[in-house]
Amino acid sequence: MRKAAFSFIALALGALSTPAAAKPPVIVELFTAQGCSACSKANAHVADLADQDRILPLIFSVDYWDYLGWTDTYARPEFSERQKAYARRLGVREVYTPQVVVEGRHQVGGNQPGKVDALVKQALRTPVDPPDMLYMENGKIAVGSSSHPPRGGAEVWLVRYDPRKVEVEVTKGDNKGETIEERNVVRQLVRLGRWRGRATAFRLPTAEDGLETVVLVQQKDGGRIVAALKQPSR
């Protein structure tokens, strides 16, 4: 049974067209907070990147500024933990906002749009050889095999985000009286399992209405993003 399932996944992935599989989106992660008085400029710039081809910004709200008086409406502990993993991997002494991480490889202050854009352009030019990925009709995603998987394999992450612009009126803390506008706000982050270089299928949890999905294959412990596939809009 397991061999038959493996053969089916490999056959389905083999039907993919090479050009589509060769150009995954560049993942730009912004770590921000509604209570961060310095984050508005970064929020706006990263949101604008969503209008560019092959760029997928993801906005992660962190919770460690909540003590300043405003509880971020979108923050979750797992988002803060993701940023801490990047800090350890990228040699950042402590987490901060706004911070941008591009492809899990490089980080820069979010209020430096020129440097953010330079990292994005660099990522767009960098040759990639990701495993094929395919959303299947049975509520799973298949990740294909690779002749050069990352040492130790990789983790497969489900990210669900709201593609619409959202506005939040802040009534306490440093941003009291301000209306925070964000786009592509992440609402769900789930580790689906491990990928060890062989074709493997992972079951996706049910999505909430209005949210979009991207699945990331990423070296463990905040490593580089090996592959990414956005689910087609329904």
C-alpha positions as a Markdown table, in Angstrom:
| # | Residue | x | y | z |
|---|---|---|---|---|
| 1 | Met | 0.0 | 0.0 | 0.0 |
| 2 | Arg | 2.8 | 2.4 | 0.9 |
| 3 | Lys | 4.7 | 1.7 | -2.3 |
| 4 | Ala | 1.5 | 2.3 | -4.3 |
| 5 | Ala | 0.9 | 5.6 | -2.6 |
| 6 | Phe | 4.5 | 6.6 | -3.3 |
| 7 | Ser | 4.1 | 5.7 | -7.0 |
| 8 | Phe | 0.9 | 7.7 | -7.2 |
| 9 | Ile | 2.5 | 10.8 | -5.7 |
| 10 | Ala | 5.5 | 10.5 | -8.0 |
| 11 | Leu | 3.2 | 10.1 | -11.0 |
| 12 | Ala | 1.1 | 13.2 | -10.1 |
| 13 | Leu | 4.2 | 15.3 | -9.5 |
| 14 | Gly | 5.7 | 14.1 | -12.8 |
| 15 | Ala | 2.7 | 15.7 | -14.6 |
| 16 | Leu | 3.8 | 19.1 | -13.5 |
| 17 | Ser | 5.2 | 21.5 | -16.1 |
| 18 | Thr | 8.8 | 22.3 | -15.5 |
| 19 | Pro | 8.5 | 26.2 | -15.9 |
| 20 | Ala | 5.8 | 26.4 | -13.2 |
| 21 | Ala | 7.7 | 24.2 | -10.8 |
| 22 | Ala | 11.0 | 26.1 | -11.4 |
| 23 | Lys | 9.8 | 29.5 | -10.2 |
| 24 | Pro | 8.5 | 29.4 | -6.6 |
| 25 | Pro | 7.5 | 32.7 | -5.0 |
| 26 | Val | 10.1 | 34.6 | -3.0 |
| 27 | Ile | 9.0 | 34.5 | 0.6 |
| 28 | Val | 9.4 | 37.9 | 2.5 |
| 29 | Glu | 8.5 | 37.6 | 6.2 |
| 30 | Leu | 7.9 | 40.8 | 8.2 |
| 31 | Phe | 7.8 | 40.5 | 12.0 |
| 32 | Thr | 5.8 | 43.4 | 13.3 |
| 33 | Ala | 3.4 | 44.4 | 16.1 |
| 34 | Gln | 0.4 | 46.7 | 16.4 |
| 35 | Gly | 2.0 | 48.2 | 19.5 |
| 36 | Cys | 5.3 | 48.9 | 17.7 |
| 37 | Ser | 5.4 | 52.7 | 17.0 |
| 38 | Ala | 8.2 | 52.2 | 14.4 |
| 39 | Cys | 6.4 | 49.5 | 12.3 |
| 40 | Ser | 4.0 | 51.5 | 10.1 |
| 41 | Lys | 6.5 | 52.3 | 7.4 |
| 42 | Ala | 7.6 | 48.7 | 7.2 |
| 43 | Asn | 4.0 | 47.4 | 7.2 |
| 44 | Ala | 3.2 | 49.6 | 4.2 |
| 45 | His | 6.3 | 48.8 | 2.2 |
| 46 | Val | 6.1 | 45.0 | 2.6 |
| 47 | Ala | 2.4 | 45.2 | 1.8 |
| 48 | Asp | 3.2 | 46.9 | -1.5 |
| 49 | Leu | 5.5 | 44.0 | -2.4 |
| 50 | Ala | 2.4 | 41.8 | -2.7 |
| 51 | Asp | 1.6 | 43.5 | -6.0 |
| 52 | Gln | 4.8 | 42.4 | -7.6 |
| 53 | Asp | 5.3 | 39.1 | -9.5 |
| 54 | Arg | 6.8 | 36.1 | -7.7 |
| 55 | Ile | 6.9 | 37.9 | -4.3 |
| 56 | Leu | 4.8 | 36.7 | -1.4 |
| 57 | Pro | 5.0 | 38.8 | 1.7 |
| 58 | Leu | 3.8 | 37.3 | 5.0 |
| 59 | Ile | 3.1 | 39.4 | 8.0 |
| 60 | Phe | 3.8 | 37.8 | 11.4 |
| 61 | Ser | 2.5 | 39.7 | 14.4 |
| 62 | Val | 4.5 | 39.0 | 17.6 |
| 63 | Asp | 3.3 | 39.1 | 21.1 |
| 64 | Tyr | 6.3 | 40.3 | 23.1 |
| 65 | Trp | 5.3 | 44.0 | 23.0 |
| 66 | Asp | 1.9 | 43.3 | 24.4 |
| 67 | Tyr | 3.1 | 44.4 | 27.9 |
| 68 | Leu | 3.3 | 48.0 | 26.6 |
| 69 | Gly | -0.5 | 48.2 | 27.0 |
| 70 | Trp | -1.9 | 46.9 | 23.7 |
| 71 | Thr | -2.6 | 43.2 | 23.0 |
| 72 | Asp | -1.9 | 42.6 | 19.3 |
| 73 | Thr | -5.1 | 41.1 | 17.8 |
| 74 | Tyr | -3.2 | 38.8 | 15.4 |
| 75 | Ala | -0.2 | 37.8 | 17.5 |
| 76 | Arg | 0.5 | 34.2 | 18.5 |
| 77 | Pro | 3.3 | 32.7 | 20.5 |
| 78 | Glu | 4.3 | 30.5 | 17.6 |
| 79 | Phe | 5.0 | 33.5 | 15.5 |
| 80 | Ser | 7.4 | 34.9 | 18.1 |
| 81 | Glu | 9.0 | 31.5 | 18.3 |
| 82 | Arg | 9.6 | 31.5 | 14.6 |
| 83 | Gln | 11.3 | 34.8 | 14.8 |
| 84 | Lys | 13.5 | 33.6 | 17.7 |
| 85 | Ala | 14.6 | 30.6 | 15.5 |
| 86 | Tyr | 15.7 | 33.0 | 12.8 |
| 87 | Ala | 17.6 | 35.1 | 15.4 |
| 88 | Arg | 19.5 | 32.0 | 16.5 |
| 89 | Arg | 20.2 | 30.9 | 12.9 |
| 90 | Leu | 21.1 | 34.3 | 11.5 |
| 91 | Gly | 23.2 | 35.5 | 14.5 |
| 92 | Val | 20.9 | 38.2 | 15.7 |
| 93 | Arg | 21.5 | 39.0 | 19.3 |
| 94 | Glu | 17.8 | 39.6 | 20.2 |
| 95 | Val | 14.5 | 39.8 | 18.4 |
| 96 | Tyr | 13.2 | 43.1 | 17.3 |
| 97 | Thr | 10.5 | 44.8 | 15.2 |
| 98 | Pro | 10.2 | 45.6 | 12.4 |
| 99 | Gln | 12.4 | 42.8 | 11.0 |
| 100 | Val | 12.3 | 41.4 | 7.5 |
| 101 | Val | 13.6 | 37.9 | 6.7 |
| 102 | Val | 13.9 | 37.0 | 3.0 |
| 103 | Glu | 13.8 | 33.3 | 2.0 |
| 104 | Gly | 15.0 | 32.3 | 5.5 |
| 105 | Arg | 18.5 | 33.3 | 4.4 |
| 106 | His | 18.9 | 37.0 | 5.1 |
| 107 | Gln | 17.5 | 39.5 | 7.6 |
| 108 | Val | 17.3 | 43.3 | 7.7 |
| 109 | Gly | 15.5 | 46.0 | 9.6 |
| 110 | Gly | 12.1 | 46.5 | 8.1 |
| 111 | Asn | 12.5 | 50.3 | 8.1 |
| 112 | Gln | 15.2 | 50.1 | 5.5 |
| 113 | Pro | 13.2 | 49.7 | 2.3 |
| 114 | Gly | 16.2 | 50.0 | 0.0 |
| 115 | Lys | 17.9 | 47.1 | 1.7 |
| 116 | Val | 14.7 | 45.1 | 1.8 |
| 117 | Asp | 14.3 | 45.6 | -2.0 |
| 118 | Ala | 18.0 | 44.6 | -2.6 |
| 119 | Leu | 17.5 | 41.3 | -0.7 |
| 120 | Val | 14.4 | 40.6 | -2.7 |
| 121 | Lys | 16.0 | 41.3 | -6.0 |
| 122 | Gln | 18.9 | 39.1 | -5.0 |
| 123 | Ala | 16.5 | 36.3 | -4.2 |
| 124 | Leu | 14.7 | 36.7 | -7.5 |
| 125 | Arg | 18.1 | 36.3 | -9.3 |
| 126 | Thr | 19.3 | 33.3 | -7.3 |
| 127 | Pro | 19.1 | 30.0 | -9.1 |
| 128 | Val | 16.9 | 27.5 | -7.4 |
| 129 | Asp | 16.2 | 23.8 | -7.8 |
| 130 | Pro | 13.2 | 23.1 | -5.5 |
| 131 | Pro | 11.4 | 19.8 | -5.3 |
| 132 | Asp | 8.1 | 19.7 | -7.2 |
| 133 | Met | 5.0 | 20.4 | -5.2 |
| 134 | Leu | 1.4 | 19.8 | -5.9 |
| 135 | Tyr | -1.9 | 20.4 | -4.1 |
| 136 | Met | -4.0 | 17.2 | -4.4 |
| 137 | Glu | -7.8 | 16.9 | -4.6 |
| 138 | Asn | -7.9 | 14.7 | -1.4 |
| 139 | Gly | -6.9 | 17.6 | 0.8 |
| 140 | Lys | -3.2 | 16.9 | 0.8 |
| 141 | Ile | -0.1 | 18.4 | -0.6 |
| 142 | Ala | 2.6 | 16.4 | -2.3 |
| 143 | Val | 6.3 | 17.3 | -2.1 |
| 144 | Gly | 8.5 | 15.5 | -4.6 |
| 145 | Ser | 11.9 | 13.9 | -4.4 |
| 146 | Ser | 15.2 | 15.6 | -4.6 |
| 147 | Ser | 18.7 | 14.3 | -5.5 |
| 148 | His | 20.2 | 17.0 | -3.2 |
| 149 | Pro | 17.9 | 17.4 | -0.2 |
| 150 | Pro | 19.1 | 19.5 | 2.7 |
| 151 | Arg | 21.3 | 17.7 | 5.3 |
| 152 | Gly | 18.9 | 16.3 | 7.9 |
| 153 | Gly | 15.9 | 16.9 | 5.7 |
| 154 | Ala | 13.5 | 19.7 | 6.1 |
| 155 | Glu | 10.3 | 20.7 | 7.8 |
| 156 | Val | 7.0 | 21.3 | 5.9 |
| 157 | Trp | 5.0 | 24.3 | 7.2 |
| 158 | Leu | 1.4 | 25.4 | 6.4 |
| 159 | Val | 0.9 | 29.1 | 6.4 |
| 160 | Arg | -2.5 | 30.7 | 6.1 |
| 161 | Tyr | -2.9 | 34.4 | 5.7 |
| 162 | Asp | -5.5 | 37.0 | 4.9 |
| 163 | Pro | -4.8 | 38.6 | 1.5 |
| 164 | Arg | -7.1 | 41.6 | 2.2 |
| 165 | Lys | -6.0 | 44.8 | 3.7 |
| 166 | Val | -7.1 | 44.9 | 7.4 |
| 167 | Glu | -7.3 | 47.9 | 9.7 |
| 168 | Val | -7.1 | 47.8 | 13.4 |
| 169 | Glu | -7.8 | 50.8 | 15.7 |
| 170 | Val | -5.3 | 50.9 | 18.5 |
| 171 | Thr | -6.7 | 52.3 | 21.8 |
| 172 | Lys | -3.8 | 51.8 | 24.2 |
| 173 | Gly | -0.1 | 51.8 | 24.3 |
| 174 | Asp | 2.5 | 53.6 | 22.1 |
| 175 | Asn | 0.1 | 53.7 | 19.1 |
| 176 | Lys | -2.9 | 54.9 | 20.9 |
| 177 | Gly | -5.3 | 56.6 | 18.6 |
| 178 | Glu | -3.6 | 55.2 | 15.5 |
| 179 | Thr | -5.2 | 52.9 | 12.9 |
| 180 | Ile | -2.8 | 50.2 | 11.8 |
| 181 | Glu | -3.2 | 48.9 | 8.2 |
| 182 | Glu | -1.7 | 45.5 | 7.2 |
| 183 | Arg | -2.0 | 43.1 | 4.4 |
| 184 | Asn | -1.2 | 39.4 | 4.1 |
| 185 | Val | -1.5 | 39.0 | 7.8 |
| 186 | Val | -0.7 | 35.4 | 8.9 |
| 187 | Arg | -3.5 | 33.8 | 10.9 |
| 188 | Gln | -2.3 | 30.2 | 11.1 |
| 189 | Leu | 1.1 | 28.5 | 11.2 |
| 190 | Val | 1.2 | 24.6 | 11.4 |
| 191 | Arg | 4.1 | 22.2 | 11.1 |
| 192 | Leu | 2.9 | 19.4 | 8.8 |
| 193 | Gly | 5.8 | 17.1 | 9.2 |
| 194 | Arg | 9.3 | 16.2 | 8.0 |
| 195 | Trp | 10.5 | 15.9 | 4.4 |
| 196 | Arg | 13.6 | 13.7 | 3.9 |
| 197 | Gly | 14.1 | 14.1 | 0.1 |
| 198 | Arg | 11.6 | 11.4 | -1.0 |
| 199 | Ala | 8.1 | 12.1 | -2.5 |
| 200 | Thr | 5.8 | 12.6 | 0.5 |
| 201 | Ala | 2.2 | 13.7 | 0.9 |
| 202 | Phe | 1.0 | 15.8 | 3.9 |
| 203 | Arg | -2.6 | 16.4 | 5.0 |
| 204 | Leu | -3.8 | 20.0 | 5.2 |
| 205 | Pro | -6.1 | 21.1 | 8.0 |
| 206 | Thr | -9.4 | 22.7 | 6.9 |
| 207 | Ala | -9.0 | 26.4 | 5.9 |
| 208 | Glu | -11.1 | 29.3 | 7.3 |
| 209 | Asp | -13.1 | 31.3 | 4.8 |
| 210 | Gly | -11.2 | 34.2 | 3.2 |
| 211 | Leu | -7.7 | 32.9 | 4.0 |
| 212 | Glu | -5.1 | 31.8 | 1.5 |
| 213 | Thr | -2.6 | 29.0 | 1.8 |
| 214 | Val | 1.1 | 28.6 | 1.1 |
| 215 | Val | 3.2 | 25.6 | 2.1 |
| 216 | Leu | 6.9 | 26.0 | 2.8 |
| 217 | Val | 9.6 | 23.4 | 2.8 |
| 218 | Gln | 12.3 | 24.8 | 5.1 |
| 219 | Gln | 15.5 | 23.6 | 6.7 |
| 220 | Lys | 14.8 | 23.0 | 10.3 |
| 221 | Asp | 15.4 | 25.5 | 13.1 |
| 222 | Gly | 14.8 | 28.6 | 11.1 |
| 223 | Gly | 16.9 | 27.6 | 8.0 |
| 224 | Arg | 16.6 | 28.5 | 4.4 |
| 225 | Ile | 13.3 | 28.0 | 2.5 |
| 226 | Val | 13.9 | 25.2 | 0.0 |
| 227 | Ala | 10.5 | 25.4 | -1.8 |
| 228 | Ala | 7.2 | 27.2 | -1.5 |
| 229 | Leu | 3.9 | 26.7 | -3.3 |
| 230 | Lys | 0.8 | 28.9 | -3.0 |
| 231 | Gln | -2.5 | 27.2 | -3.3 |
| 232 | Pro | -4.6 | 28.5 | -6.2 |
| 233 | Ser | -7.4 | 30.7 | -5.2 |
| 234 | Arg | -10.8 | 28.9 | -5.2 |
